[in-house]
Amino acid sequence: MNELLKNPIFATHAVVAAGSATLATAISYPLDSLKVLVQVGSGSSKQLTGVDVLNRVRTLSGSSGLYSGLGWLTLGRSVGLGARFGVYEILTAFYKDGRDDRYVYASEALLAGIASGAVESLVSSPFELIKLRAQVTSASRIPSSTSVVEKSVVSPLMAKLLPGYSRDARALNNTGSGRPPSVSDVKRPLEIISLEGWGALWRGMRSGLARDCVFGGVFFSTWQFLHQAMIEWKAVGMNPPPRSDEEVGPLSPLAVSLAAGFSGSVAAAASHCFDTAKSRSQCIVLPKFVSMERRFLKWQLPGKRFERWTGIHPADRNILFRGLGLRMARSGIASFVVVGGYLFAIDRLLPK
């Protein structure tokens, strides 16, 4: 490992990969904010559009509100993408071992993508939760200050559960102390852990695993299929005919990036219902004592068997595809920038 870290070529690849992931996240982040707010703000009788969400965020938080939580997602995306592509490369290396043409079939790419998506989901889930809470806060009206009298009558139990937390006393008296605080009040890591416990950082893990496994499998299998199609198209007319993919030569970076962008959009469409389920579950504040009660009462997840396995709440059946276009656009742009930026930088920085 120390030799790898001292290797300038390895270090260059690592820095370039992190930089391309950061650039892609920054460019596509406003679309992600709009997508999340459409998902969590919509209901079966409430139709929200991207324009409605955009106007609300700009009114309450200004244009900078579209970038709330950017730092957390940038950190999580850098780690998550590293895990996704790293696991994929390791698994496909076993597939290619012993083959003269170093070829990977689309079905093998599908299986490797599913496994890499599962690892990515486990790694990036805490960052996504904190990012989503910040995005929801940007579209929520937050009181600018709370009087000393109101602070003094806050429930002692709530103060112990969430140090430094102060809630509007009128709302507390009208609704009762049994109602958990809003998402905008529990958005920082220490607040989340204090009130909801460490397990809250991986809330929505069922739907998250389903989403990232489907996304990873569809993304890599589609990308591999397009990559092979482009190689075969380039090989047409070559004299003599190439005996392996290596003899065809490298593909155009632009073509590879476009294929990655298209694959990202297709994968986003295939996994979007699970993404909606995860976003809505992460938007729920669930105090530790409620979780403890559910364990004592052996509370069962509602819905049919498939919904229980994948973490989809039956009340969300009619809104699972809200924000689909925004997510397809975000994923397509991000995938294009990640692959294109990486290939462009490597071509310029490393000697040929």
PyMOL commands that set and color helices and strands:
alter all, ss='L'
color gray80, all
select helices_A, chain A and resi 2-6+8-41+50-60+63-67+70-96+106-138+148-152+156-161+169-175+183-185+189-196+198-202+205-235+245-248+253-282+288-296+305-310+314-319+324-349
alter helices_A, ss='H'
color red, helices_A
deselect
rebuild
show_as cartoon
